[in-house]
Amino acid sequence: MNRVLVHTGVKYPIVQAPMGWIARSQLASAVSNAGGLGIIETSSGEVDACMAEIARMRELTDKPFGVNLPLLFIRESRIVDLVAQSGVTFVTTSAGSPAKLLPTLKAAGLIVYHVVPNLASALKAVDAGVDGLVVEGGEGGGFKNPDDVSTLVLLQAVRERTDVPLIAAGGICDGRGMAAAFALGAEGIQMGTRFVSATESPVHVNYKQAIVEADDTGTVMLNRKSTPCVRALKTERAKEIDRVGGFDRAIFGSVKEVYFGGDMEASLALAGQTVGLIHEVLPVVEIIDRTVEGFHAIRRRQGERSQAGAF
């Protein structure tokens, strides 16, 4: 029994990451309609807009979807109660301790998974009473823990010490990555950069093309010695910041110019290391179908070899 499927009610244990401003109904509904779990973001801090996106989801899909609540970016506490009362059944929490939100969310009957960047955070979240974990390695894009651990290592560490269902995130964009994650103990995967570059993604074509054209060294981790630490595309601006050693968070005031205006130097273009594995813009349904097909093909081959006692 796959516990992620039980908790989410979806066809495939494939979750779309909650990217600020990007993870809204246009993209999330496409993911849910294709059998995965679309997630609506709230990290943008635009409470009314995010609640409108949740309402819009019910017009665009009759499939399950979830909402992310990032503690560090919650500007108005009312968002927690609003989400709890919105009728969604699955929530991910991130960027802080889930303990302060769990009483409200669990009282409303929600399933709660917490995003963790290391083993210590995972153990604390499990002790707090979460239903599962999104285990996110340093390969992923966006806001990161400066003491990053790869998904390969982190999944093993968390699975060794916990028995809750795990969704693997960071460095996964296809069936090969999904099969690897399941081999390490995951029961689901989360993809961000792969969906940012999807046909239905609301971002500018320049952003999608930059992802497609980047190679395996096409991202850089910035601001390791301060906050926020992020992984972003290696644009000229990002390379200059890397040389200088840090940046002021005010840079994100112009992030929409990157996302929706297509000016790749206006701010930081957040992306994960999977940019080196993404070679074309595809519709969400094709991304998910290819991922599932690739996953099962690998598992079948490995199963046959295992049955034969072969390596």
CORLINCOR-V255059 format. One record per residue. N is the residue number from 1. PSI is psi in radians with two decimals (NA if undefined). NEAR is the number of other C-alpha atoms within 12 Angstrom. Layout:
<<N;PSI;NEAR> <N;PSI;NEAR>>
This chain:
<<1;2.19;9> <2;1.99;21> <3;-0.48;25> <4;-0.71;35> <5;-0.70;27> <6;-0.78;21> <7;-0.55;34> <8;-0.51;39> <9;0.24;27> <10;2.99;29> <11;-0.73;26> <12;2.43;37> <13;1.05;42> <14;2.06;52> <15;2.45;54> <16;2.27;51> <17;2.65;52> <18;1.21;43> <19;2.30;41> <20;2.30;35> <21;-0.47;34> <22;-0.71;39> <23;1.25;43> <24;-3.00;44> <25;-0.58;39> <26;-0.85;32> <27;-0.82;44> <28;-0.67;49> <29;-0.60;38> <30;-0.70;38> <31;-0.81;50> <32;-0.74;37> <33;-0.44;32> <34;0.02;34> <35;-0.11;33> <36;-2.88;42> <37;1.86;51> <38;2.51;54> <39;2.32;48> <40;2.29;50> <41;2.74;41> <42;0.10;44> <43;-0.32;35> <44;-0.35;32> <45;0.04;25> <46;1.45;23> <47;-0.91;27> <48;-0.68;17> <49;-0.72;21> <50;-0.69;33> <51;-0.61;32> <52;-0.61;22> <53;-0.64;33> <54;-0.76;38> <55;-0.70;26> <56;-0.58;22> <57;-0.63;35> <58;-0.32;26> <59;-0.47;15> <60;-0.32;23> <61;2.59;25> <62;0.22;22> <63;2.84;28> <64;2.63;38> <65;2.94;50> <66;-3.13;46> <67;2.51;50> <68;2.41;51> <69;1.75;48> <70;1.95;36> <71;-0.69;28> <72;-0.48;22> <73;0.13;25> <74;1.92;24> <75;-0.51;17> <76;2.07;20> <77;-0.35;22> <78;-0.36;20> <79;-0.58;34> <80;-0.85;38> <81;-0.68;24> <82;-0.75;25> <83;-0.74;38> <84;-0.55;33> <85;0.04;21> <86;-0.24;28> <87;-0.13;24> <88;2.70;36> <89;-0.15;31> <90;2.25;39> <91;2.45;48> <92;2.48;52> <93;2.71;45> <94;3.03;40> <95;0.90;28> <96;-3.05;24> <97;2.29;29> <98;-0.18;39> <99;-0.68;25> <100;-0.36;21> <101;-0.40;36> <102;-0.74;32> <103;-0.76;20> <104;-0.80;24> <105;-0.73;36> <106;-0.58;27> <107;-0.48;16> <108;0.02;23> <109;0.32;21> <110;2.59;32> <111;2.29;37> <112;2.14;43> <113;2.44;46> <114;2.42;46> <115;2.23;44> <116;2.46;44> <117;-0.10;39> <118;2.99;34> <119;-0.71;31> <120;-0.77;19> <121;-0.65;31> <122;-0.79;39> <123;-0.69;29> <124;-0.71;25> <125;-0.72;37> <126;-0.75;32> <127;-0.55;22> <128;-0.37;23> <129;0.36;25> <130;2.79;39> <131;-0.37;36> <132;3.13;43> <133;2.52;50> <134;1.92;50> <135;1.86;54> <136;1.97;46> <137;2.95;42> <138;-0.16;41> <139;-0.40;45> <140;2.78;41> <141;3.00;45> <142;-2.68;39> <143;2.26;43> <144;2.83;37> <145;2.20;33> <146;-0.49;25> <147;1.22;20> <148;2.57;29> <149;2.39;28> <150;2.67;29> <151;-0.67;40> <152;-0.81;31> <153;-0.76;26> <154;-0.74;36> <155;-0.77;42> <156;-0.73;27> <157;-0.76;28> <158;-0.71;38> <159;-0.60;33> <160;-0.56;18> <161;-0.14;21> <162;2.86;27> <163;0.19;23> <164;2.77;32> <165;2.47;36> <166;2.37;48> <167;2.13;47> <168;2.38;53> <169;2.60;50> <170;1.92;47> <171;0.29;40> <172;2.22;46> <173;0.12;45> <174;-3.06;37> <175;-0.55;30> <176;-0.82;26> <177;-0.64;35> <178;-0.76;41> <179;-0.70;32> <180;-0.75;31> <181;-0.72;40> <182;-0.60;33> <183;-0.47;24> <184;0.05;26> <185;0.00;33> <186;2.74;40> <187;0.10;37> <188;2.94;46> <189;2.73;49> <190;2.33;47> <191;2.34;52> <192;-1.16;45> <193;-0.67;49> <194;-0.69;49> <195;-0.48;54> <196;-0.61;52> <197;0.16;41> <198;2.77;39> <199;-0.75;26> <200;-0.12;31> <201;2.42;35> <202;-0.05;30> <203;2.81;38> <204;2.61;27> <205;-0.52;25> <206;-0.66;24> <207;-0.83;42> <208;-0.74;36> <209;-0.63;26> <210;-0.64;36> <211;-0.82;42> <212;-0.66;31> <213;-0.26;25> <214;2.62;29> <215;-2.97;22> <216;-0.24;22> <217;0.40;22> <218;0.10;31> <219;2.88;37> <220;2.48;41> <221;2.19;42> <222;2.61;42> <223;0.64;31> <224;-0.50;23> <225;0.18;18> <226;-2.88;19> <227;2.53;20> <228;2.58;25> <229;2.31;30> <230;2.73;39> <231;2.24;40> <232;2.86;44> <233;2.56;44> <234;1.17;36> <235;3.03;31> <236;-0.68;21> <237;-0.72;25> <238;-0.70;32> <239;-0.63;26> <240;-0.73;19> <241;-0.70;27> <242;-0.69;26> <243;-0.72;16> <244;-0.67;14> <245;-0.16;19> <246;3.12;23> <247;2.84;27> <248;2.45;19> <249;-0.22;19> <250;-0.31;13> <251;-0.48;21> <252;-0.10;25> <253;-0.37;15> <254;0.34;20> <255;-0.50;29> <256;-0.43;27> <257;-0.51;23> <258;-0.95;33> <259;-0.87;35> <260;-0.28;24> <261;-0.32;20> <262;0.13;24> <263;1.71;24> <264;-0.15;32> <265;0.01;30> <266;-0.52;24> <267;-2.66;34> <268;2.33;45> <269;1.67;51> <270;2.36;46> <271;2.73;49> <272;3.05;47> <273;-0.19;39> <274;-0.11;40> <275;-0.54;45> <276;-0.14;26> <277;-0.08;27> <278;2.07;34> <279;-0.08;24> <280;2.70;25> <281;2.21;30> <282;2.70;23> <283;2.62;23> <284;-0.77;38> <285;-0.62;27> <286;-0.66;26> <287;-0.84;35> <288;-0.76;38> <289;-0.75;24> <290;-0.68;23> <291;-0.81;33> <292;-0.78;30> <293;-0.78;20> <294;-0.71;23> <295;-0.88;31> <296;-0.60;23> <297;-0.76;18> <298;-0.77;23> <299;-0.65;24> <300;-0.81;15> <301;-0.77;17> <302;-0.67;20> <303;-0.72;17> <304;-0.72;14> <305;-0.65;13> <306;-0.73;12> <307;-0.57;12> <308;-0.04;10> <309;0.37;9> <310;2.83;10> <311;NA;10>>
